[in-house]
Amino acid sequence: MELIKKGSHIDFIGKWPYAMLFSLAMTIASIWVWVDQKEAKYGVDFRGGHDIVVRIGGEANSETIRAALEEGGVGETIVQSFEVGSQQYSIRLGGEKAEGAAEVDNAKLVRDKVQAVLVKRFGGDNVEILKTDYVGPTVGKELRTKALLATMLGLLGILIYLTFRFEFAFALGAVVGVFHDVMISTGLYLFCGYQINMGTIAAALTIVGYSVHDTIVIFDRVREEIYKRKDFNLADLMNESINATMSRTIITTLLTLFSVVALLIFGGGSISDLSFYLFVGIICGTYSTIYVASPVVLAWDHFRSRKYKSAEQPV
C-alpha cells in the first residue's frame, strides 16, 4: 500500500530551518517546565509516598474524593480514576521521612486515615481499600538515580552502535533526535499534570527504541544510495530517501497510534499515563526523524567538508 506515490519529490529537508526553530522553542519550554516543577514532578516511585487503590460506590468521582481527603486533613493528593464505570481510583500522596519499622507503621496509619475519611464521606458500604503501596524517600531517590543512569547508558549505547553501523554523523543525528523526543514528550507530559514514575521511564525507553528504528530505516536507505552512486548531493539523497519511505512511516505510525489511543481511552490509571507519553513520543519520533535527525547529519557533513577543505589550503 502506497500513500505517497513513487517518484514524489516533496522537499522535506528544505523546511528544516522552520522545523529547527520550532523544535528549539519546544525543547526550551520543556526544560523550563522540568525546572519549574522541581520535586513536584516526581511521583511516588521517585519521591517516596503512598499509592492507595480504592473502590468507591455511589456518586463518587475524582474531584469529590480529592475534596473529601483535603477536608479530612490528609493533605494534597492526586486522585485518578481507572476505567469508566469500574469505580476504582488511585490515590497518591507524599510520605513522611521515616525510616526502618516506622515506615511500615506510617504506611498503615496513612491507609487507616484515608479509609476513615472516605468512609465518613461516602459510607462504609461504599468504600473498599484494594491495594496499598508505600515507597520510602531513600528508596525513591535511589530509583530516580538508577532510572536516569539507565536512560543515559541507553543513549550512549545507541551512539556507539550507530557509529559502527553507519558513521558518526548518522549516529549523532539519531541521538540528537532521540534526546529531542524524550525532552519534548516529558515536557508535555508534565505540563498536562502527570508525574514521572517507573512507568514513565519505561515509556521513555520505548520511545527511544521507536524513534531510533524509524530513523535507521531512512539512514539505511541513504547509505544504500551512497554505495550505488559516485556523485551525489547528500541533501537531495536525504529527500529521496524520506519520500521513498514515507508511506511505510505513515502506515506504521498510524497503526501504532491506534493501539496507544485505545489504551489511553480505556486503560485508566497508570496505563493511561503511560499511553499519553507514548502518544506524544510516537508523534515526536516521526517528526524528529525527518526534521531533526536528518538536518543534523547534513550540518555535520557540511562542517566536516569545510574543515577538510580548510586543511587542504596551503598555509
Order of alpha helices (4+ residues) and beta strands (2+ residues): alpha-alpha-beta-alpha-beta-beta-alpha-beta-alpha-alpha-alpha-alpha-alpha-alpha
